[in-house]
Amino acid sequence: MVMGSSPLADGSSLDPAVFGLLGAVIGGVMAGGASLWVAWEARKAAESAWMRDNRRAIYDRFLTCAQMLLLACEAYKDPHRQAGEAKANLESAFTSFWEVYGVVQTVADTRLFEIARIYGYRLWELATSLGSTSVMGKEHFGAVDSLVRDARHATIVAMREELGLGRVDLVSYINPFAGTPLEAEYDRAEQSRPGRLVL
């Protein structure tokens, strides 16, 4: 009897209020969920941008330090350089390179990790070939030097791909005068270049 006379039982004016409240709760949950999803996506995008920007800075430092180590090795090997200054530069470049190497190994994706590792160990061997701890020995300095440059190119390609800058092919030979009147002259002169030109 009590139930039969309740306002809900006979379709009273509380029905719209209940449905309105239920609709408001569902709408609030949906709006809150959408807001959380948008905030999560924005955070994810911000983290991705932060990582990409920091990787750029780290990779820039890595390539710079690696090139400085390569040049320091070549300068140390040059008999016309001051031995003390060349040795100090080599030690400084060696230390700087290995400091940033560990950071690259931490933030790089798997492919770049492996390529940069080869680059690093080739540089290690080049530097140690100037002393007594080399596996390859001083007689292979030129060959290791050339392979260091190849590893640098592979590292640059992998870095560009990881940063979303697109794939490039760094060919071993390029004629900077292609399409100019000096193209054929450069090709002829390049044949007799005393050493390999790879930048």
Rosetta blueprint (number, residue, H / E / L):
1 M L
2 V L
3 M L
4 G L
5 S L
6 S L
7 P L
8 L L
9 A L
10 D L
11 G L
12 S L
13 S L
14 L H
15 D H
16 P H
17 A H
18 V H
19 F H
20 G H
21 L H
22 L H
23 G H
24 A H
25 V H
26 I H
27 G H
28 G H
29 V H
30 M H
31 A H
32 G H
33 G H
34 A H
35 S H
36 L H
37 W H
38 V H
39 A H
40 W H
41 E H
42 A H
43 R H
44 K H
45 A H
46 A H
47 E H
48 S H
49 A H
50 W H
51 M H
52 R H
53 D H
54 N H
55 R H
56 R H
57 A H
58 I H
59 Y H
60 D H
61 R H
62 F H
63 L H
64 T H
65 C H
66 A H
67 Q H
68 M H
69 L H
70 L H
71 L H
72 A H
73 C H
74 E H
75 A H
76 Y H
77 K H
78 D L
79 P L
80 H L
81 R L
82 Q L
83 A H
84 G H
85 E H
86 A H
87 K H
88 A H
89 N H
90 L H
91 E H
92 S H
93 A H
94 F H
95 T H
96 S H
97 F H
98 W H
99 E H
100 V H
101 Y H
102 G H
103 V H
104 V H
105 Q H
106 T H
107 V H
108 A L
109 D L
110 T H
111 R H
112 L H
113 F H
114 E H
115 I H
116 A H
117 R H
118 I H
119 Y H
120 G H
121 Y H
122 R H
123 L H
124 W H
125 E H
126 L H
127 A H
128 T H
129 S L
130 L L
131 G L
132 S L
133 T L
134 S L
135 V L
136 M L
137 G L
138 K H
139 E H
140 H H
141 F H
142 G H
143 A H
144 V H
145 D H
146 S H
147 L H
148 V H
149 R H
150 D H
151 A H
152 R H
153 H H
154 A H
155 T H
156 I H
157 V H
158 A H
159 M H
160 R H
161 E H
162 E H
163 L L
164 G L
165 L L
166 G L
167 R L
168 V L
169 D L
170 L L
171 V L
172 S L
173 Y L
174 I L
175 N L
176 P L
177 F L
178 A L
179 G L
180 T L
181 P L
182 L L
183 E H
184 A H
185 E H
186 Y H
187 D H
188 R H
189 A H
190 E H
191 Q H
192 S L
193 R L
194 P L
195 G L
196 R L
197 L L
198 V L
199 L L
